[in-house]
Amino acid sequence: MLNLDFPIHGVRISAQANIAMLDAAELALALVEHEDDVETALKRYEQAMFLRSAVAAAASNSGLELCFAADSPKGMVEFLTQHRA
């Protein structure tokens, strides 16, 4: 069974689903607002998305560092042990 409260790279799975839906809605809105200019629509969407995703990207990088640390997999095991359901 999937634990929706378990963080993956610092972001809970339920939050990841919400972020995906927000991304889709913002992209759709940008495309509707700039229906004659897809490039402008994408730039508008990407500006908001990049700002929002910076925190998640930093958390993901932390997880990646755990995977490739000199003492790996010790750090990942400790992380997963701390986040048991």
C-alpha positions, 0 to 999 in steps of 0.5 A: 500500500502506498503511504501518501505521507511518506516523503520522496526527496523531501516532498510528500507523495500527496503534495507531488500529486497536487503540484502536478495538478497545479502545473497542468492548470497553470499551463492550461491557463497560460495557453488560453491567455496566450492562445496565439503565442505558445512561446509566451505562454510557455515562458509565463508558465515556466517562470511560476513553475521554476520559482515553485520547484526550486525548494523541491529541487534542493530537497531532491538534490539532498536525496541524491547526495545521500545515494552517492555519499562515500558512506552510502547507503548508510545515510539513505538507511538513516533517512528511511528509518526516520520516516517509517510509517 
